[in-house]
Amino acid sequence: MAPSPSPVPAAAAIATSSQTPLPHSSLEPESNTIKERPRKLLQKNDAVPMMNTNGDVFELPDFTIGDIRKAIPPECFERSTLRGVGYVARDITLLSTMFWLFHHFVTPENVPSVVARGLLWSAYGFLNGLFGTGLWIMGHECGHQSLSSSKIINDTVGWIVHSSLLVPYFSWKISHGKHHKATGHMERDMVFVPQTRSEFAKRVGTAIENLSEVVEDAPLYSFFMLFGRQLFGWPLYLLANRTGHNYHDRQPEGRGRNKTNGWGGGVNHISPSSPLYEAKDAKWIIVSDIGIFATLAALLYIGTTFGWYNLAVWYFLPYLWVNHWLVAITYLQHTDATLPHYDSQSWTYVRGAAATIDRDLGFVGRHLFHGIAETHVLHHYVSAIPFYHAYKASEAIIPVMGRHYRANTKGGPVGFVKALYTNFRECQWVEPTEGIEGDMQHVLFYRNKNGIGVRPATLRN
């Protein structure tokens, strides 16, 4: 075994924890076989323990991907095209029926009050936002090849479904696959990568050693920032790679040179030259764009024929709700006071997949959202299992994961919504546990300047 790296001062680890050169990925695309180089992190017996934001002692997962797969009953891997397509048809039927009912009955003749009609159409937007999210999630099933055993059926259905929701299917599928291959990795993960202490300090305009003394955010400020993210987070992710990693200069083909996240930075899910992709992916990015332009053309026709106000109510009001649920679900799957993140010296596939958490959305989650929040930990270990087998498979792996399994189901759907706000205030950046030495400095935990949980490390100039 190679000797462990010499200890690094805590201040240096905090400031540079995401700057270590990346090893070549050992995960093969389009494969469920995980090949990992073992990384044994060493810690002295009398050393300071790693602590998450809540002050709980954290230990690294001690099981293997083989242990996980062996525990899952074989029938959980079976995919039924008829059943999968049936759920897609169900979601489309719900969307269509809701539109037909409101279009025919919520009219000035039937509901003379403008206020009452406005409230009813607002309810329409919320309900079809739920059904639209369910349809989006079925497209997600297609992207993981879990709708059907046929790749053609998966990708055809996925392309149609996601294009209708203004999602570039193949572009998203490719980057989402990379997210699964690097979950919790500070330099390679593709979504909701947290800021380091130095990055957060730069954003708020203070030195990293002063963060522990910075005045906390006003609750109203946190609310409005959260509202903005829920409203615009999904488009910003697609068009500017917001919350994705920003290490594009390491793209092996050189496509990321001088490109960065943000508007006009050249990193997005639309351009075939984006560093999120390789040259071989270009044709699929173009096919994705064709789907988007086809939907935009249909929306243009509807707007010019039936009026732009009607289009806004019929399509874009539910669309905004879909965006909200996608951002909320994804954020809360990967952000929690109990979860770690890893740099390139400490990350492995098993550790990254365990850095996810299950939530509870009640009836909506189980029946309309196809269990995407309730069985997400399993999904990161074996993503090809169809959602209707995911509950059984989840129950099978929980004993294997033991204390490393994470779930927060307190309060059900109400607790889920509350967690959006509490996590936004608790989880502002990541850094090593204060006083930690040696290899464990490469395991990072959320901290905040709002006085919640474990205080940020105290640094000296």
The 8 nearest C-alpha neighbors of each residue, nearest first, counted from 0:
[[1, 2, 3, 39, 38, 37, 36, 40],
 [0, 2, 3, 4, 38, 39, 37, 40],
 [3, 1, 0, 4, 5, 41, 39, 40],
 [2, 4, 1, 5, 438, 41, 40, 437],
 [5, 3, 6, 2, 438, 437, 7, 1],
 [4, 6, 3, 7, 437, 438, 2, 436],
 [5, 7, 437, 436, 4, 8, 438, 440],
 [6, 8, 9, 12, 5, 437, 11, 436],
 [9, 7, 11, 10, 12, 6, 436, 437],
 [10, 8, 12, 11, 13, 7, 434, 435],
 [11, 9, 13, 12, 8, 458, 14, 459],
 [12, 10, 14, 8, 9, 13, 15, 7],
 [11, 13, 16, 9, 15, 10, 14, 8],
 [14, 12, 10, 430, 11, 16, 15, 9],
 [13, 15, 11, 197, 12, 16, 10, 196],
 [16, 14, 18, 12, 17, 13, 11, 19],
 [15, 17, 12, 13, 18, 14, 342, 441],
 [18, 16, 15, 342, 19, 185, 186, 195],
 [17, 19, 15, 16, 20, 186, 342, 21],
 [18, 20, 17, 21, 343, 16, 342, 15],
 [21, 19, 18, 22, 343, 17, 249, 186],
 [22, 20, 343, 19, 23, 186, 24, 249],
 [23, 21, 24, 20, 343, 344, 25, 19],
 [22, 24, 25, 21, 26, 20, 251, 343],
 [25, 23, 26, 22, 27, 21, 180, 181],
 [24, 26, 34, 27, 23, 35, 33, 36],
 [27, 25, 24, 33, 34, 28, 180, 32],
 [26, 28, 30, 25, 29, 32, 33, 24],
 [29, 27, 30, 26, 176, 177, 31, 180],
 [30, 28, 27, 31, 176, 32, 26, 143],
 [31, 29, 28, 32, 27, 33, 26, 383],
 [30, 32, 33, 29, 381, 27, 383, 28],
 [33, 31, 30, 34, 27, 26, 64, 29],
 [32, 34, 26, 31, 35, 64, 27, 348],
 [35, 33, 25, 26, 32, 36, 27, 348],
 [36, 34, 37, 33, 25, 347, 348, 26],
 [35, 37, 38, 34, 25, 347, 39, 348],
 [38, 36, 35, 39, 347, 34, 40, 0],
 [39, 37, 40, 36, 345, 347, 344, 346],
 [38, 40, 41, 37, 345, 3, 438, 0],
 [39, 41, 438, 38, 439, 42, 345, 3],
 [42, 40, 438, 39, 43, 437, 439, 3],
 [41, 43, 44, 437, 46, 439, 438, 40],
 [44, 42, 46, 45, 41, 436, 437, 47],
 [43, 45, 46, 42, 47, 48, 41, 436],
 [44, 46, 43, 47, 42, 48, 436, 435],
 [47, 45, 43, 44, 48, 42, 435, 436],
 [46, 48, 435, 434, 49, 45, 436, 433],
 [49, 47, 46, 50, 56, 435, 57, 432],
 [48, 50, 57, 432, 56, 47, 51, 435],
 [51, 49, 56, 54, 55, 57, 432, 48],
 [50, 52, 54, 53, 337, 55, 444, 336],
 [53, 51, 336, 453, 452, 54, 445, 446],
 [52, 54, 452, 51, 55, 336, 453, 337],
 [53, 55, 50, 51, 52, 453, 56, 452],
 [56, 54, 50, 53, 51, 57, 52, 337],
 [55, 57, 50, 49, 48, 54, 51, 58],
 [58, 56, 49, 50, 55, 51, 59, 48],
 [59, 57, 60, 56, 49, 403, 48, 61],
 [58, 60, 61, 57, 350, 403, 40, 442],
 [61, 59, 62, 403, 350, 58, 349, 353],
 [60, 62, 59, 63, 400, 403, 58, 350],
 [63, 61, 60, 66, 400, 64, 399, 349],
 [64, 62, 66, 65, 349, 67, 61, 60],
 [63, 65, 67, 66, 68, 349, 62, 380],
 [64, 66, 63, 68, 67, 69, 62, 70],
 [67, 65, 63, 69, 64, 68, 62, 70],
 [68, 66, 64, 65, 70, 69, 396, 63],
 [67, 69, 65, 70, 71, 66, 64, 381],
 [70, 68, 66, 67, 71, 65, 72, 64],
 [69, 71, 67, 68, 395, 396, 66, 72],
 [70, 72, 392, 68, 69, 395, 73, 396],
 [73, 71, 74, 75, 70, 392, 395, 69],
 [74, 72, 75, 76, 71, 77, 69, 70],
 [73, 75, 76, 77, 72, 388, 71, 78],
 [74, 76, 388, 73, 77, 72, 392, 384],
 [77, 75, 384, 74, 73, 78, 383, 385],
 [76, 78, 74, 75, 79, 384, 73, 385],
 [79, 77, 147, 148, 385, 145, 80, 76],
 [78, 80, 82, 81, 147, 83, 77, 146],
 [79, 81, 147, 83, 82, 84, 146, 78],
 [82, 80, 84, 79, 83, 85, 147, 86],
 [81, 83, 85, 79, 80, 84, 86, 146],
 [82, 84, 146, 80, 85, 86, 81, 79],
 [83, 85, 87, 81, 86, 82, 80, 88],
 [84, 86, 82, 88, 83, 87, 81, 89],
 [85, 87, 89, 88, 83, 84, 90, 82],
 [88, 86, 84, 90, 89, 85, 91, 137],
 [89, 87, 85, 91, 86, 90, 92, 84],
 [88, 90, 86, 92, 87, 91, 85, 93],
 [89, 91, 93, 87, 92, 88, 134, 130],
 [92, 90, 94, 88, 93, 89, 95, 87],
 [93, 91, 89, 95, 90, 94, 96, 88],
 [94, 92, 90, 96, 91, 95, 97, 89],
 [93, 95, 91, 97, 92, 96, 127, 130],
 [96, 94, 92, 98, 97, 93, 91, 99],
 [97, 95, 99, 93, 98, 94, 92, 100],
 [96, 98, 100, 94, 95, 99, 93, 101],
 [97, 99, 95, 101, 96, 100, 102, 94],
 [100, 98, 96, 102, 97, 101, 103, 95],
 [101, 99, 97, 103, 98, 102, 104, 96],
 [102, 100, 105, 104, 98, 103, 99, 97],
 [101, 103, 99, 100, 98, 104, 105, 106],
 [102, 104, 100, 101, 99, 105, 106, 98],
 [103, 105, 101, 106, 100, 102, 109, 110],
 [106, 104, 101, 110, 102, 103, 109, 116],
 [105, 107, 109, 108, 104, 110, 103, 102],
 [108, 106, 111, 110, 109, 105, 112, 113],
 [109, 107, 106, 110, 111, 105, 104, 112],
 [108, 110, 106, 107, 105, 111, 104, 103],
 [109, 111, 107, 112, 106, 108, 105, 116],
 [112, 110, 107, 108, 109, 113, 106, 116],
 [113, 111, 115, 114, 110, 116, 107, 117],
 [114, 112, 116, 115, 117, 111, 110, 107],
 [113, 115, 117, 112, 116, 118, 119, 111],
 [116, 114, 118, 112, 117, 113, 119, 110],
 [117, 115, 119, 113, 118, 114, 120, 112],
 [116, 118, 114, 120, 115, 119, 121, 113],
 [117, 119, 121, 115, 116, 120, 114, 122],
 [118, 120, 122, 116, 121, 117, 115, 123],
 [119, 121, 123, 117, 122, 118, 116, 124],
 [122, 120, 118, 124, 123, 119, 117, 125],
 [121, 123, 119, 125, 120, 124, 126, 118],
 [124, 122, 120, 126, 121, 125, 127, 119],
 [125, 123, 317, 121, 316, 127, 122, 126],
 [124, 126, 128, 122, 123, 127, 317, 320],
 [127, 125, 129, 123, 128, 124, 122, 130],
 [126, 128, 130, 129, 124, 317, 125, 131],
 [127, 129, 317, 320, 125, 321, 131, 126],
 [128, 130, 126, 132, 127, 131, 133, 125],
 [129, 131, 127, 133, 132, 128, 90, 94],
 [132, 130, 128, 134, 133, 129, 127, 135],
 [133, 131, 135, 321, 129, 134, 130, 128],
 [132, 134, 368, 130, 136, 131, 135, 367],
 [133, 135, 131, 137, 136, 132, 90, 87],
 [136, 134, 132, 138, 133, 137, 131, 161],
 [137, 135, 139, 133, 138, 134, 132, 140],
 [138, 136, 140, 134, 139, 135, 87, 141],
 [139, 137, 157, 141, 135, 136, 140, 160],
 [138, 140, 136, 142, 137, 141, 135, 143],
 [141, 139, 137, 143, 145, 138, 142, 146],
 [142, 140, 153, 144, 138, 157, 146, 139],
 [141, 143, 139, 172, 140, 144, 138, 157],
 [142, 144, 140, 141, 145, 383, 382, 139],
 [145, 143, 141, 142, 146, 153, 383, 140],
 [144, 146, 383, 385, 140, 143, 147, 384],
 [147, 145, 83, 141, 140, 144, 153, 80],
 [148, 146, 80, 149, 145, 78, 79, 153],
 [147, 149, 78, 150, 144, 80, 145, 146],
 [150, 148, 147, 152, 151, 153, 144, 80],
 [149, 151, 153, 152, 154, 148, 144, 147],
 [150, 152, 154, 149, 153, 155, 156, 147],
 [153, 151, 155, 149, 150, 154, 156, 147],
 [154, 152, 141, 150, 151, 156, 155, 144],
 [153, 155, 157, 151, 156, 152, 158, 150],
 [156, 154, 152, 158, 157, 153, 151, 159],
 [155, 157, 159, 153, 158, 154, 152, 160],
 [156, 158, 138, 154, 141, 160, 155, 159],
 [157, 159, 155, 168, 161, 156, 160, 162],
 [160, 158, 156, 162, 157, 161, 163, 155],
 [161, 159, 157, 163, 162, 158, 138, 156],
 [160, 162, 166, 164, 163, 158, 168, 159],
 [161, 163, 165, 290, 166, 164, 159, 291],
 [162, 164, 161, 160, 165, 294, 159, 166],
 [163, 165, 161, 162, 166, 160, 135, 318],
 [166, 164, 162, 291, 163, 161, 167, 294],
 [165, 167, 161, 162, 164, 168, 291, 171],
 [168, 166, 287, 170, 171, 169, 162, 288],
 [167, 169, 158, 171, 170, 287, 161, 166],
 [168, 170, 172, 171, 287, 283, 167, 173],
 [171, 169, 284, 167, 173, 172, 168, 268],
 [170, 172, 168, 174, 169, 173, 175, 167],
 [173, 171, 169, 175, 142, 170, 174, 168],
 [174, 172, 176, 175, 170, 171, 169, 177],
 [173, 175, 177, 171, 176, 172, 178, 170],
 [176, 174, 178, 172, 177, 173, 171, 179],
 [175, 177, 179, 173, 178, 174, 172, 180],
 [178, 176, 180, 174, 175, 179, 181, 173],
 [177, 179, 189, 175, 188, 181, 176, 180],
 [180, 178, 176, 177, 182, 181, 379, 175],
 [179, 181, 177, 178, 182, 176, 26, 348],
 [182, 180, 188, 178, 184, 179, 187, 177],
 [183, 181, 351, 188, 179, 184, 178, 352],
 [182, 184, 351, 340, 341, 354, 188, 185],
 [185, 183, 188, 341, 181, 187, 182, 186],
 [184, 186, 342, 341, 17, 187, 192, 183],
 [187, 185, 184, 244, 188, 17, 246, 342],
 [188, 186, 184, 181, 185, 244, 189, 246],
 [189, 187, 181, 178, 184, 182, 190, 244],
 [188, 190, 243, 178, 244, 187, 174, 177],
 [189, 191, 243, 242, 192, 188, 178, 244],
 [192, 190, 242, 193, 243, 330, 189, 333],
 [191, 193, 190, 242, 243, 244, 185, 188],
 [194, 192, 428, 191, 195, 429, 427, 242],
 [193, 195, 428, 198, 199, 429, 196, 192],
 [196, 194, 429, 198, 428, 197, 199, 430],
 [195, 197, 199, 198, 428, 200, 429, 430],
 [196, 198, 200, 14, 195, 199, 207, 201],
 [199, 197, 195, 201, 200, 196, 194, 202],
 [198, 200, 202, 196, 201, 197, 194, 195],
 [201, 199, 197, 205, 203, 207, 202, 198],
 [200, 202, 204, 198, 199, 203, 205, 197],
 [201, 203, 199, 200, 204, 198, 205, 197],
 [202, 204, 200, 201, 205, 199, 198, 206],
 [205, 203, 201, 202, 200, 206, 199, 207],
 [206, 204, 200, 203, 201, 207, 209, 210],
 [205, 207, 209, 208, 200, 210, 204, 201],
 [208, 206, 200, 209, 197, 210, 196, 205],
 [207, 209, 458, 206, 210, 459, 457, 460],
 [210, 208, 206, 207, 212, 211, 213, 205],
 [211, 209, 213, 212, 207, 208, 448, 200],
 [210, 212, 209, 455, 213, 448, 457, 454],
 [211, 213, 210, 209, 214, 448, 208, 215],
 [214, 212, 210, 211, 215, 448, 209, 205],
 [213, 215, 212, 216, 448, 449, 211, 210],
 [216, 214, 449, 448, 213, 217, 450, 447],
 [215, 217, 218, 449, 220, 221, 214, 448],
 [216, 218, 220, 219, 221, 215, 222, 449],
 [219, 217, 221, 220, 222, 216, 424, 223],
 [218, 220, 222, 221, 217, 223, 216, 224],
 [221, 219, 217, 223, 222, 218, 224, 216],
 [220, 222, 218, 224, 219, 223, 225, 217],
 [223, 221, 219, 225, 220, 224, 226, 218],
 [222, 224, 226, 220, 225, 221, 227, 219],
 [225, 223, 227, 221, 226, 222, 220, 228],
 [224, 226, 222, 228, 223, 227, 221, 229],
 [227, 225, 223, 229, 224, 228, 222, 230],
 [228, 226, 230, 224, 225, 229, 231, 223],
 [227, 229, 232, 225, 231, 230, 226, 224],
 [228, 230, 323, 226, 227, 232, 231, 326],
 [231, 229, 227, 228, 232, 323, 226, 319],
 [230, 232, 228, 233, 234, 229, 227, 235],
 [231, 233, 228, 235, 229, 234, 230, 236],
 [232, 234, 236, 235, 231, 322, 326, 237],
 [235, 233, 237, 236, 232, 231, 238, 239],
 [236, 234, 232, 238, 239, 233, 237, 241],
 [235, 237, 240, 241, 233, 234, 239, 238],
 [236, 238, 268, 234, 235, 267, 240, 239],
 [237, 239, 267, 235, 236, 234, 240, 268],
 [238, 240, 261, 267, 235, 262, 241, 236],
 [241, 239, 236, 243, 267, 260, 237, 238],
 [240, 242, 236, 239, 243, 235, 260, 261],
 [243, 241, 191, 190, 192, 240, 244, 236],
 [244, 242, 190, 189, 240, 241, 192, 191],
 [243, 245, 189, 186, 246, 188, 187, 192],
 [246, 244, 247, 260, 259, 243, 186, 248],
 [247, 245, 248, 244, 249, 186, 187, 250],
 [246, 248, 255, 249, 250, 245, 274, 258],
 [247, 249, 255, 256, 250, 246, 253, 257],
 [250, 248, 247, 251, 246, 255, 253, 256],
 [249, 251, 247, 253, 248, 255, 252, 254],
 [252, 250, 253, 249, 254, 248, 277, 255],
 [253, 251, 254, 250, 277, 278, 255, 249],
 [252, 254, 255, 250, 251, 256, 248, 249],
 [255, 253, 274, 252, 256, 250, 272, 273],
 [256, 254, 247, 248, 274, 258, 253, 250],
 [255, 257, 248, 258, 254, 253, 247, 250],
 [258, 256, 255, 259, 248, 264, 247, 265],
 [259, 257, 255, 264, 265, 256, 266, 247],
 [258, 260, 264, 266, 245, 261, 265, 257],
 [259, 261, 264, 266, 240, 239, 245, 241],
 [262, 260, 239, 264, 263, 259, 241, 240],
 [261, 263, 239, 264, 260, 238, 265, 266],
 [262, 264, 265, 261, 239, 266, 260, 259],
 [263, 265, 259, 258, 261, 262, 260, 266],
 [264, 266, 258, 263, 273, 267, 259, 260],
 [267, 265, 273, 260, 264, 239, 259, 240],
 [266, 268, 238, 239, 240, 269, 237, 273],
 [267, 269, 237, 170, 238, 270, 171, 273],
 [270, 268, 267, 288, 271, 284, 238, 170],
 [269, 271, 272, 273, 268, 267, 284, 265],
 [272, 270, 281, 284, 273, 269, 285, 280],
 [273, 271, 270, 274, 254, 281, 276, 278],
 [272, 274, 266, 275, 270, 271, 267, 276],
 [275, 273, 255, 254, 276, 247, 266, 272],
 [274, 276, 273, 174, 266, 277, 267, 268],
 [277, 275, 274, 273, 280, 278, 272, 271],
 [276, 278, 279, 280, 274, 252, 275, 281],
 [277, 279, 280, 281, 276, 272, 271, 252],
 [278, 280, 277, 281, 282, 276, 283, 271],
 [281, 279, 278, 283, 277, 282, 276, 284],
 [282, 280, 271, 284, 283, 278, 279, 285],
 [283, 281, 285, 284, 280, 286, 279, 271],
 [282, 284, 286, 285, 281, 280, 169, 287],
 [283, 285, 287, 281, 170, 282, 286, 271],
 [284, 286, 288, 282, 283, 287, 289, 281],
 [287, 285, 283, 289, 288, 284, 282, 290],
 [288, 286, 167, 284, 290, 285, 289, 168],
 [287, 289, 285, 291, 290, 286, 167, 292],
 [290, 288, 286, 292, 287, 291, 293, 285],
 [291, 289, 162, 293, 287, 288, 292, 294],
 [290, 292, 288, 294, 162, 293, 289, 165],
 [293, 291, 295, 289, 294, 290, 296, 288],
 [294, 292, 296, 290, 291, 295, 289, 297],
 [293, 295, 297, 291, 296, 292, 163, 298],
 [296, 294, 292, 298, 297, 293, 299, 291],
 [295, 297, 299, 293, 294, 298, 292, 300],
 [298, 296, 294, 300, 295, 299, 301, 293],
 [297, 299, 295, 301, 300, 296, 302, 294],
 [300, 298, 296, 302, 297, 301, 295, 303],
 [299, 301, 297, 303, 298, 302, 304, 296],
 [302, 300, 298, 304, 299, 303, 305, 297],
 [303, 301, 307, 306, 299, 300, 310, 304],
 [302, 304, 300, 306, 301, 305, 299, 307],
 [303, 305, 301, 302, 306, 300, 299, 307],
 [306, 304, 302, 301, 303, 309, 307, 310],
 [307, 305, 302, 309, 308, 303, 304, 310],
 [306, 308, 302, 310, 309, 311, 303, 305],
 [307, 309, 311, 310, 306, 312, 302, 305],
 [308, 310, 312, 307, 311, 306, 313, 305],
 [309, 311, 307, 313, 308, 312, 302, 314],
 [310, 312, 315, 308, 309, 314, 313, 307],
 [313, 311, 309, 316, 310, 314, 315, 308],
 [312, 314, 310, 311, 309, 315, 316, 317],
 [315, 313, 310, 311, 316, 312, 317, 318],
 [314, 316, 318, 311, 317, 312, 319, 313],
 [315, 317, 124, 312, 318, 319, 314, 311],
 [318, 316, 128, 124, 320, 319, 127, 315],
 [317, 319, 315, 321, 316, 320, 314, 128],
 [320, 318, 322, 321, 316, 317, 315, 323],
 [319, 321, 128, 323, 317, 322, 318, 324],
 [320, 322, 128, 318, 132, 324, 319, 323],
 [323, 321, 319, 325, 320, 324, 233, 326],
 [322, 324, 229, 320, 326, 321, 325, 327],
 [323, 325, 327, 321, 326, 322, 328, 320],
 [326, 324, 322, 328, 327, 323, 329, 321],
 [325, 327, 329, 323, 324, 328, 330, 229],
 [328, 326, 324, 330, 325, 329, 323, 331],
 [327, 329, 331, 325, 330, 326, 324, 332],
 [328, 330, 332, 326, 331, 327, 325, 333],
 [331, 329, 327, 332, 328, 333, 334, 326],
 [330, 332, 334, 328, 333, 329, 327, 335],
 [333, 331, 329, 356, 330, 355, 334, 328],
 [334, 332, 355, 331, 330, 356, 329, 335],
 [335, 333, 331, 330, 332, 338, 422, 336],
 [334, 336, 337, 338, 422, 333, 331, 426],
 [335, 337, 52, 338, 53, 445, 51, 426],
 [338, 336, 335, 51, 52, 53, 339, 405],
 [337, 339, 354, 335, 336, 334, 444, 355],
 [340, 338, 444, 443, 354, 442, 341, 337],
 [341, 339, 183, 443, 442, 184, 444, 185],
 [342, 340, 442, 346, 184, 345, 443, 185],
 [341, 343, 185, 344, 345, 441, 184, 17],
 [342, 344, 346, 345, 21, 19, 341, 184],
 [345, 343, 342, 346, 441, 341, 19, 38],
 [344, 346, 343, 341, 342, 441, 442, 38],
 [347, 345, 341, 343, 342, 344, 184, 350],
 [348, 346, 350, 349, 351, 345, 35, 38],
 [347, 349, 351, 350, 352, 346, 181, 180],
 [350, 348, 352, 351, 347, 353, 64, 63],
 [351, 349, 353, 347, 348, 352, 60, 354],
 [350, 352, 183, 182, 354, 348, 353, 349],
 [351, 353, 349, 379, 354, 350, 182, 348],
 [352, 354, 350, 351, 355, 349, 376, 404],
 [355, 353, 351, 352, 338, 339, 183, 350],
 [356, 354, 333, 353, 332, 376, 352, 405],
 [355, 357, 405, 406, 332, 376, 333, 358],
 [356, 358, 406, 373, 375, 372, 374, 376],
 [359, 357, 373, 408, 372, 407, 406, 356],
 [360, 358, 408, 411, 373, 361, 412, 372],
 [361, 359, 412, 364, 411, 363, 362, 358],
 [360, 362, 364, 363, 359, 412, 411, 365],
 [361, 363, 365, 364, 366, 360, 367, 412],
 [362, 364, 367, 361, 366, 365, 360, 368],
 [365, 363, 360, 368, 370, 361, 362, 366],
 [364, 366, 370, 362, 369, 363, 368, 361],
 [367, 365, 369, 363, 362, 364, 368, 370],
 [366, 368, 363, 133, 369, 364, 365, 130],
 [369, 367, 364, 133, 370, 366, 371, 363],
 [370, 368, 365, 366, 367, 371, 386, 364],
 [371, 369, 365, 373, 364, 372, 368, 374],
 [370, 372, 369, 373, 374, 375, 368, 364],
 [373, 371, 358, 370, 375, 374, 357, 328],
 [372, 374, 357, 370, 358, 359, 371, 375],
 [375, 373, 377, 376, 372, 371, 357, 370],
 [374, 376, 378, 377, 372, 357, 371, 373],
 [377, 375, 378, 379, 355, 374, 356, 357],
 [376, 378, 380, 375, 379, 393, 374, 381],
 [379, 377, 382, 375, 381, 376, 380, 374],
 [380, 378, 352, 377, 376, 381, 382, 179],
 [379, 381, 377, 378, 352, 382, 376, 64],
 [382, 380, 378, 383, 379, 377, 384, 31],
 [381, 383, 378, 384, 379, 143, 380, 377],
 [384, 382, 145, 143, 381, 144, 385, 76],
 [383, 385, 76, 382, 145, 381, 75, 386],
 [386, 384, 145, 387, 388, 383, 78, 389],
 [385, 387, 389, 388, 369, 384, 370, 371],
 [386, 388, 385, 389, 390, 369, 370, 384],
 [389, 387, 75, 386, 391, 385, 390, 392],
 [388, 390, 386, 392, 391, 387, 393, 374],
 [391, 389, 393, 392, 388, 394, 374, 387],
 [390, 392, 394, 393, 389, 388, 395, 75],
 [391, 393, 389, 395, 71, 394, 390, 75],
 [394, 392, 390, 395, 396, 391, 377, 389],
 [393, 395, 391, 392, 397, 396, 390, 398],
 [394, 396, 392, 393, 71, 70, 397, 391],
 [397, 395, 399, 393, 398, 394, 67, 70],
 [396, 398, 400, 399, 394, 395, 401, 393],
 [399, 397, 401, 400, 396, 395, 394, 404],
 [400, 398, 396, 397, 401, 67, 66, 62],
 [401, 399, 397, 403, 404, 398, 396, 402],
 [400, 402, 398, 403, 399, 404, 397, 396],
 [401, 403, 404, 400, 405, 60, 398, 397],
 [404, 402, 400, 401, 60, 405, 353, 59],
 [405, 403, 400, 402, 401, 397, 406, 353],
 [404, 406, 356, 403, 357, 355, 407, 353],
 [407, 405, 357, 356, 358, 408, 404, 373],
 [408, 406, 358, 409, 357, 405, 356, 359],
 [407, 409, 359, 358, 411, 406, 410, 414],
 [410, 408, 411, 407, 414, 359, 415, 358],
 [409, 411, 414, 413, 408, 412, 415, 359],
 [410, 412, 359, 414, 408, 413, 409, 360],
 [411, 413, 360, 415, 414, 361, 359, 410],
 [414, 412, 416, 415, 410, 411, 417, 360],
 [413, 415, 410, 417, 411, 412, 416, 409],
 [416, 414, 412, 418, 413, 417, 411, 360],
 [415, 417, 413, 418, 419, 414, 412, 420],
 [418, 416, 414, 419, 415, 420, 413, 421],
 [419, 417, 421, 415, 420, 416, 422, 414],
 [420, 418, 417, 416, 422, 421, 423, 415],
 [419, 421, 423, 418, 422, 417, 424, 222],
 [420, 422, 418, 424, 423, 419, 425, 417],
 [423, 421, 425, 424, 426, 418, 420, 419],
 [422, 424, 420, 421, 425, 426, 419, 427],
 [423, 425, 422, 421, 426, 420, 427, 449],
 [426, 424, 422, 447, 423, 421, 451, 427],
 [425, 427, 445, 422, 423, 446, 424, 428],
 [428, 426, 447, 446, 425, 445, 424, 423],
 [427, 429, 194, 195, 445, 196, 446, 193],
 [430, 428, 445, 444, 195, 443, 446, 196],
 [429, 431, 443, 13, 444, 196, 195, 432],
 [432, 430, 443, 440, 442, 444, 433, 13],
 [431, 433, 435, 49, 50, 434, 430, 444],
 [434, 432, 456, 435, 431, 9, 455, 457],
 [433, 435, 47, 432, 436, 9, 456, 46],
 [436, 434, 47, 433, 432, 440, 439, 46],
 [437, 435, 6, 440, 439, 434, 438, 46],
 [436, 438, 6, 439, 440, 42, 5, 7],
 [437, 439, 440, 40, 41, 441, 436, 42],
 [438, 440, 441, 442, 437, 436, 40, 435],
 [441, 439, 431, 438, 442, 435, 437, 436],
 [440, 442, 439, 342, 345, 438, 341, 443],
 [443, 441, 341, 440, 439, 431, 340, 345],
 [444, 442, 431, 430, 340, 429, 339, 341],
 [445, 443, 429, 339, 430, 51, 431, 340],
 [444, 446, 429, 426, 428, 52, 336, 427],
 [445, 447, 428, 455, 426, 429, 427, 52],
 [448, 446, 427, 449, 425, 426, 428, 455],
 [447, 449, 215, 450, 211, 213, 210, 214],
 [448, 450, 215, 447, 451, 216, 424, 425],
 [449, 451, 448, 452, 454, 447, 215, 453],
 [452, 450, 449, 425, 453, 447, 454, 448],
 [451, 453, 53, 52, 454, 450, 54, 425],
 [454, 452, 52, 54, 53, 455, 451, 446],
 [453, 455, 452, 456, 450, 446, 211, 451],
 [456, 454, 211, 446, 457, 453, 447, 448],
 [455, 457, 433, 458, 454, 432, 211, 434],
 [456, 458, 455, 208, 211, 459, 433, 209],
 [459, 457, 208, 456, 10, 460, 207, 209],
 [458, 460, 208, 457, 10, 209, 207, 456],
 [459, 458, 208, 10, 207, 206, 209, 457]]
